[in-house]
Amino acid sequence: MIPPVASRFVAGETPAEALDHARELNDRNVRAILNLLGEHYDDRGPADEDAEAYLRLVDDIGDTAVDACISVKPSQIGLDAGTEVFRENVERIADYAADAGVFVWIDMEDHTTTDATLDAYEELARRHEGGVGVCVQSNLRRTDDDLERLAEVPGKVRLVKGAYDPPAEIAYEEKSVVDDAYRRHLEYMFEHFDGGIAVGSHDPEMIDRAKALHEEYGTDFEIQMLMGVREDAQYDLAEEYEVWQYVPYGDKWLSYFYRRVMERKENLTFALRAVLGR
């Protein structure tokens, strides 16, 4: 059972709890990106099990008619066990979801997974006429080139600043430089993409920049934020823009909760107050 201190950031341990949270979001005009927690499986067994769990989740979304999609991590569905395992599982999930009309996001992990992830995304997005999305990270020096490659792919691209810590020779390290790269990447996407832009940021400045670029270029976009982070802003934005909340669930919640608490001072303050009862 997930303790109350963690329930701000994790919807529950079961698909039913995640779907209940999705319904509550839908009532406030926010859509849900459902993610079963789990990553870095070295063996095929657990990777296949989580792939099967995603197929059942696709069925659940269809049965309950919530406005939701799914998001998978490559290392969760087999990349650490071998590229061929990942490709088999991600294709199986994407094909099954396409038949059910459920959108599939492929998350981006550390820099060693970028090529395998983008290759799988491009093939599946073309196969399913845009029913698949991928994440790219502005802190990587390669992202300018990657966006040029992805501009003509009929899917969606989520732009984030980057939560991993890649080597300096392949990544920007200073926050101001990453912010500049994010602005540059946003502008490129709004100018060259035919929609399919997902602004994955809690930074009000970047969201305002996306709004301005939308007004300038007329390119469609959506805003994506994490469960438990700036939720009041999510509800306010949803009154005018398309907003999706990334909703994790599952029994592997502890490491995810720890990351969320440690990445922002406000989250740490919230957790401490909850634990201390103040």
VMD Tcl script that draws the C-alpha trace (Angstrom):
set ca {
  {0.00 0.00 0.00}
  {1.36 3.40 -0.99}
  {1.67 5.72 2.04}
  {-0.13 9.07 1.86}
  {3.18 10.95 1.54}
  {3.84 9.23 -1.79}
  {0.29 9.31 -3.14}
  {0.78 12.87 -4.35}
  {3.17 11.59 -7.03}
  {1.96 8.00 -7.64}
  {-1.64 7.10 -8.47}
  {-1.62 3.72 -6.72}
  {-0.32 0.20 -7.11}
  {-3.02 -1.13 -9.45}
  {-4.37 -0.23 -12.89}
  {-7.79 0.36 -11.33}
  {-6.35 3.06 -9.08}
  {-4.56 4.68 -12.01}
  {-7.76 4.68 -14.05}
  {-9.68 6.21 -11.14}
  {-7.12 9.02 -11.06}
  {-7.46 9.43 -14.83}
  {-11.23 9.85 -14.46}
  {-10.70 12.57 -11.87}
  {-8.31 14.34 -14.23}
  {-10.78 14.06 -17.10}
  {-13.40 15.76 -14.94}
  {-11.03 18.76 -14.87}
  {-10.31 18.60 -18.60}
  {-6.85 17.06 -18.12}
  {-5.90 13.84 -19.92}
  {-3.75 11.06 -18.52}
  {-0.52 9.39 -19.66}
  {-0.44 6.12 -17.73}
  {2.93 4.59 -16.90}
  {3.49 1.29 -15.12}
  {6.56 1.81 -12.97}
  {9.53 -0.42 -13.71}
  {12.86 -0.14 -15.55}
  {16.27 -1.72 -16.19}
  {15.33 -5.38 -16.43}
  {18.37 -7.40 -17.48}
  {16.31 -10.56 -18.05}
  {13.60 -11.06 -20.62}
  {11.11 -12.55 -18.17}
  {10.09 -9.41 -16.27}
  {10.29 -7.34 -19.47}
  {7.77 -9.63 -21.15}
  {5.58 -9.55 -18.06}
  {5.42 -5.74 -18.09}
  {4.74 -5.75 -21.82}
  {1.78 -8.04 -21.16}
  {0.64 -5.69 -18.39}
  {0.59 -2.84 -20.91}
  {-1.60 -4.87 -23.26}
  {-4.07 -5.39 -20.40}
  {-3.90 -1.67 -19.61}
  {-4.82 -0.87 -23.21}
  {-7.89 -3.09 -22.79}
  {-8.74 -1.35 -19.52}
  {-8.57 2.08 -21.15}
  {-10.96 0.91 -23.85}
  {-13.34 -0.72 -21.37}
  {-13.53 2.34 -19.13}
  {-13.53 4.97 -21.91}
  {-11.18 7.29 -20.00}
  {-9.25 9.87 -22.01}
  {-5.81 8.33 -21.52}
  {-2.82 6.89 -23.32}
  {0.19 4.85 -22.21}
  {3.91 5.49 -21.86}
  {6.60 2.78 -21.80}
  {10.29 2.82 -20.92}
  {12.65 0.94 -23.27}
  {14.66 -0.59 -20.41}
  {11.41 -1.77 -18.84}
  {10.32 -3.77 -21.87}
  {13.64 -5.34 -22.73}
  {16.31 -2.97 -24.02}
  {18.78 -3.97 -21.28}
  {18.16 -7.61 -22.20}
  {18.88 -6.92 -25.87}
  {17.71 -4.62 -28.65}
  {15.74 -7.43 -30.27}
  {13.77 -8.01 -27.04}
  {12.89 -4.32 -26.84}
  {11.85 -4.19 -30.50}
  {9.64 -7.24 -30.18}
  {7.88 -5.90 -27.12}
  {7.49 -2.28 -28.22}
  {6.13 -3.43 -31.60}
  {3.71 -5.78 -29.87}
  {2.46 -2.99 -27.60}
  {2.22 -0.40 -30.38}
  {0.42 -2.76 -32.77}
  {-2.06 -3.83 -30.10}
  {-2.68 -0.24 -28.96}
  {-3.16 0.95 -32.54}
  {-5.92 -1.61 -33.05}
  {-7.59 -0.30 -29.88}
  {-7.12 3.38 -30.74}
  {-4.80 4.04 -27.78}
  {-1.77 6.30 -28.23}
  {1.66 5.02 -27.13}
  {4.54 7.15 -25.85}
  {8.07 5.75 -25.80}
  {10.00 7.43 -22.99}
  {13.62 8.45 -23.42}
  {16.14 7.22 -20.87}
  {19.88 7.83 -20.61}
  {21.94 8.77 -23.69}
  {23.00 5.19 -24.41}
  {19.41 4.35 -25.37}
  {18.77 7.26 -27.73}
  {19.50 5.60 -31.07}
  {17.56 2.42 -30.33}
  {14.61 4.44 -29.04}
  {14.46 6.82 -32.00}
  {14.84 3.99 -34.52}
  {11.90 2.11 -32.98}
  {9.80 5.28 -32.77}
  {10.33 6.28 -36.38}
  {9.40 2.84 -37.72}
  {6.31 2.51 -35.53}
  {5.09 6.09 -36.02}
  {5.19 5.57 -39.79}
  {3.54 2.15 -39.51}
  {0.68 3.50 -37.41}
  {0.30 6.91 -39.07}
  {1.27 8.94 -36.04}
  {-0.14 6.83 -33.21}
  {3.20 6.78 -31.39}
  {5.26 9.47 -29.65}
  {8.81 9.81 -28.36}
  {10.68 12.03 -25.93}
  {13.83 14.04 -26.71}
  {16.06 15.91 -24.26}
  {17.33 19.44 -24.80}
  {20.44 18.92 -22.69}
  {21.88 16.55 -25.32}
  {24.02 18.23 -27.97}
  {22.63 15.87 -30.62}
  {19.03 17.02 -30.22}
  {19.22 19.70 -32.93}
  {20.03 16.97 -35.46}
  {17.47 14.58 -33.98}
  {14.69 17.15 -34.36}
  {15.58 17.65 -38.01}
  {15.25 13.89 -38.48}
  {11.93 13.75 -36.63}
  {10.26 16.78 -38.22}
  {8.74 14.71 -41.04}
  {7.81 11.67 -38.95}
  {4.02 11.44 -38.47}
  {4.02 11.09 -34.66}
  {4.39 13.25 -31.58}
  {7.58 14.49 -29.93}
  {7.77 15.43 -26.27}
  {10.49 17.98 -25.55}
  {12.00 17.92 -22.05}
  {15.09 19.53 -20.60}
  {16.58 16.19 -19.53}
  {16.64 14.49 -16.14}
  {19.70 12.30 -16.61}
  {23.38 13.22 -16.13}
  {25.18 12.48 -19.41}
  {28.92 13.14 -19.96}
  {29.90 16.75 -20.64}
  {31.22 15.94 -24.11}
  {27.74 15.02 -25.31}
  {25.56 17.26 -23.15}
  {25.12 20.79 -21.88}
  {25.61 21.06 -18.14}
  {24.82 24.65 -17.17}
  {21.15 25.33 -16.52}
  {21.19 28.55 -18.52}
  {22.64 26.75 -21.54}
  {20.04 23.97 -21.29}
  {17.31 26.61 -21.06}
  {18.67 28.32 -24.19}
  {18.71 24.97 -25.99}
  {15.12 24.28 -24.93}
  {13.98 27.64 -26.32}
  {15.85 26.97 -29.57}
  {14.35 23.51 -29.89}
  {10.86 24.81 -29.20}
  {11.20 27.41 -31.92}
  {12.46 24.86 -34.41}
  {9.57 22.54 -33.64}
  {6.88 25.17 -33.95}
  {8.37 26.39 -37.22}
  {9.07 23.01 -38.86}
  {6.72 20.43 -37.30}
  {3.18 19.92 -38.54}
  {1.74 19.66 -35.04}
  {2.53 16.80 -32.70}
  {4.49 19.01 -30.29}
  {4.38 18.11 -26.60}
  {5.89 20.68 -24.24}
  {7.15 18.57 -21.35}
  {7.99 21.23 -18.79}
  {6.85 22.72 -15.50}
  {8.81 25.91 -16.21}
  {6.31 28.80 -16.62}
  {8.76 30.65 -18.87}
  {8.97 27.74 -21.32}
  {5.22 27.26 -21.32}
  {4.71 30.96 -22.03}
  {7.25 30.70 -24.85}
  {5.30 27.81 -26.34}
  {2.08 29.83 -26.16}
  {3.76 32.71 -27.99}
  {5.17 30.40 -30.67}
  {1.74 28.86 -31.12}
  {0.32 32.32 -31.75}
  {3.15 33.09 -34.19}
  {3.15 29.88 -36.22}
  {-0.29 28.41 -35.54}
  {1.22 24.99 -34.83}
  {-0.81 22.73 -32.55}
  {0.77 21.66 -29.27}
  {0.01 20.12 -25.91}
  {1.44 20.61 -22.44}
  {2.61 17.67 -20.34}
  {3.38 17.73 -16.63}
  {3.97 15.18 -13.89}
  {1.41 14.09 -11.34}
  {1.93 16.01 -8.11}
  {3.86 18.92 -9.62}
  {2.14 22.29 -10.18}
  {-1.25 20.63 -10.43}
  {-3.15 23.89 -9.91}
  {-1.32 25.29 -12.93}
  {-2.27 22.18 -14.92}
  {-5.96 22.73 -14.19}
  {-5.72 26.43 -15.05}
  {-3.91 25.73 -18.33}
  {-6.46 23.07 -19.25}
  {-9.14 25.74 -19.46}
  {-7.50 26.97 -22.68}
  {-4.89 24.41 -23.81}
  {-4.58 20.65 -24.20}
  {-2.96 19.34 -21.01}
  {-1.79 15.83 -20.19}
  {-0.61 14.58 -16.82}
  {2.01 11.81 -16.58}
  {0.49 9.33 -14.14}
  {2.76 6.58 -12.74}
  {1.43 3.60 -10.85}
  {2.58 0.18 -9.66}
  {4.34 -1.54 -6.80}
  {7.78 -0.23 -7.83}
  {6.88 3.25 -6.63}
  {9.59 3.87 -4.02}
  {12.51 4.82 -6.30}
  {10.23 7.01 -8.44}
  {8.91 8.81 -5.35}
  {12.47 9.38 -4.13}
  {13.45 11.01 -7.45}
  {10.45 13.32 -7.39}
  {11.13 14.39 -3.81}
  {14.82 15.08 -4.36}
  {14.55 16.99 -7.64}
  {12.69 20.05 -6.29}
  {12.96 21.86 -2.99}
  {9.18 22.28 -2.88}
  {8.68 18.52 -3.18}
  {11.14 17.84 -0.38}
  {9.39 20.39 1.85}
  {6.04 18.74 1.13}
  {7.39 15.29 1.99}
  {9.00 16.43 5.22}
  {5.86 18.19 6.37}
  {3.79 15.12 5.58}
  {6.13 12.83 7.51}
  {6.30 15.21 10.48}
  {2.56 15.88 10.43}
  {2.92 19.63 10.05}
}
mol new
graphics top color blue
foreach p $ca { graphics top sphere $p radius 0.5 }
foreach p [lrange $ca 0 end-1] q [lrange $ca 1 end] { graphics top cylinder $p $q radius 0.2 }
display resetview
